[in-house]
């Protein structure tokens, strides 16, 4: 968030190259971009296969796999692809950005533990964790550097 504050409070001439971003190498930037795109593509394929071929009435445990795949798809799409560019995002996007990242990852982990009443647990876990992350985010501070 400090990097974002620097961008907001300084003109383009005042921003020095070493103040912006996570100081990633070119390799790291491409690493995140390529792996994010591959992860997005593969998770989309898994969701398409599940949508077309899986009967969740016969195999309700498949809902857990589908839910985890959706969480991974959101993480690849929202976080991994944009990881190198988060320092140039407008400040108002930071809240939904981090809420979605934390929510999707916690839901993915929680669903590994669930086996009964899978649909209700899935819906409840996403709603509960999403609400929890929104609540916690209100206590975070954005430090403005002048």
C-alpha positions as CSV (number, residue, x, y, z in Angstrom):
1,X,0.0,0.0,0.0
2,X,2.9,2.3,0.5
3,X,3.8,2.1,-3.1
4,X,0.3,3.1,-4.1
5,X,0.4,6.1,-1.7
6,X,3.6,7.2,-3.4
7,X,1.9,7.2,-6.8
8,X,-1.1,9.2,-5.5
9,X,0.8,11.9,-3.8
10,X,3.6,12.6,-6.3
11,X,3.7,13.8,-9.8
12,X,5.3,11.6,-12.5
13,X,8.5,13.7,-12.4
14,X,8.8,13.1,-8.6
15,X,8.5,9.3,-8.8
16,X,11.8,7.6,-8.8
17,X,12.1,4.2,-10.3
18,X,13.3,2.6,-7.0
19,X,10.1,3.8,-5.2
20,X,7.6,2.1,-7.3
21,X,6.6,-1.6,-7.3
22,X,8.0,-4.6,-5.6
23,X,11.4,-4.3,-7.4
24,X,10.7,-7.5,-9.3
25,X,13.1,-8.6,-12.0
26,X,11.9,-9.1,-15.5
27,X,12.0,-12.8,-15.0
28,X,9.8,-12.6,-11.9
29,X,7.3,-10.4,-13.8
30,X,7.0,-12.9,-16.7
31,X,7.0,-15.8,-14.2
32,X,3.8,-14.4,-12.6
33,X,2.2,-13.5,-15.8
34,X,2.9,-16.8,-17.6
35,X,1.9,-19.0,-14.6
36,X,-1.2,-16.9,-14.0
37,X,-2.3,-17.3,-17.6
38,X,-1.6,-21.1,-17.5
39,X,-3.4,-21.5,-14.2
40,X,-6.4,-19.5,-15.5
41,X,-6.6,-21.6,-18.7
42,X,-6.3,-24.9,-16.9
43,X,-8.8,-24.0,-14.2
44,X,-11.3,-22.9,-16.9
45,X,-10.8,-26.3,-18.6
46,X,-11.5,-28.1,-15.4
47,X,-14.6,-26.1,-14.7
48,X,-15.9,-26.6,-18.2
49,X,-15.4,-30.4,-17.9
50,X,-17.1,-30.4,-14.5
51,X,-20.0,-28.3,-15.9
52,X,-20.5,-30.6,-18.9
53,X,-19.8,-34.0,-17.4
54,X,-20.2,-34.2,-13.6
55,X,-23.5,-35.2,-12.0
56,X,-23.3,-33.6,-8.6
57,X,-26.4,-35.6,-7.5
58,X,-24.5,-38.9,-7.8
59,X,-21.2,-37.4,-6.6
60,X,-21.7,-34.5,-4.2
61,X,-18.0,-34.5,-3.3
62,X,-17.3,-33.1,-6.7
63,X,-18.8,-29.8,-5.5
64,X,-15.8,-29.5,-3.3
65,X,-13.5,-30.0,-6.3
66,X,-15.5,-27.5,-8.3
67,X,-15.4,-25.0,-5.5
68,X,-11.7,-25.3,-5.0
69,X,-11.1,-25.0,-8.8
70,X,-13.2,-21.8,-8.8
71,X,-11.1,-20.4,-5.9
72,X,-7.9,-21.3,-7.8
73,X,-9.3,-19.7,-10.9
74,X,-10.0,-16.5,-9.0
75,X,-6.6,-16.5,-7.5
76,X,-4.9,-17.0,-10.9
77,X,-7.0,-14.4,-12.6
78,X,-7.1,-11.7,-9.9
79,X,-3.8,-12.1,-8.0
80,X,-1.1,-14.0,-10.0
81,X,-1.6,-12.3,-13.3
82,X,-1.8,-8.8,-11.7
83,X,0.9,-9.4,-9.0
84,X,3.6,-7.4,-10.9
85,X,1.3,-4.5,-11.6
86,X,-0.5,-4.0,-8.2
87,X,1.5,-0.9,-7.4
88,X,-0.1,1.0,-10.2
89,X,-3.7,0.2,-9.3
90,X,-5.9,3.0,-8.2
91,X,-6.4,3.1,-4.4
92,X,-10.1,2.3,-4.6
93,X,-9.4,-1.1,-6.1
94,X,-7.2,-2.2,-3.2
95,X,-10.1,-3.1,-1.0
96,X,-11.9,-5.5,-3.4
97,X,-8.6,-6.8,-4.7
98,X,-7.4,-8.1,-1.3
99,X,-10.8,-9.2,-0.1
100,X,-11.2,-11.4,-3.2
101,X,-7.7,-12.9,-2.8
102,X,-8.1,-13.8,0.8
103,X,-11.6,-15.0,0.5
104,X,-10.9,-17.3,-2.4
105,X,-7.8,-18.8,-0.7
106,X,-9.5,-19.4,2.6
107,X,-12.5,-21.0,1.0
108,X,-10.3,-23.3,-1.0
109,X,-8.6,-24.4,2.2
110,X,-11.8,-24.7,4.2
111,X,-13.4,-26.9,1.6
112,X,-10.7,-29.5,2.0
113,X,-12.1,-30.2,5.4
114,X,-15.8,-30.5,4.4
115,X,-17.7,-33.6,3.5
116,X,-21.3,-33.3,4.8
117,X,-23.9,-31.1,3.4
118,X,-21.4,-29.9,0.8
119,X,-23.6,-27.3,-0.9
120,X,-24.6,-25.5,2.2
121,X,-21.1,-25.6,3.6
122,X,-19.7,-24.3,0.4
123,X,-22.2,-21.4,0.3
124,X,-21.8,-20.7,4.0
125,X,-18.1,-20.8,3.9
126,X,-17.8,-18.4,1.1
127,X,-20.3,-16.0,2.7
128,X,-18.8,-16.3,6.2
129,X,-15.2,-15.8,5.1
130,X,-16.1,-13.1,2.6
131,X,-17.8,-11.2,5.5
132,X,-14.9,-11.9,7.9
133,X,-12.4,-10.5,5.4
134,X,-14.5,-7.4,4.7
135,X,-14.8,-6.9,8.5
136,X,-11.0,-7.2,9.1
137,X,-10.1,-5.0,6.2
138,X,-11.8,-2.0,7.8
139,X,-9.1,-2.1,10.5
140,X,-6.2,-1.8,8.0
141,X,-4.5,1.5,7.5
142,X,-3.2,3.0,4.3
143,X,-0.1,5.0,5.1
144,X,0.3,8.1,3.0
145,X,3.9,9.0,2.4
146,X,4.5,12.7,1.5
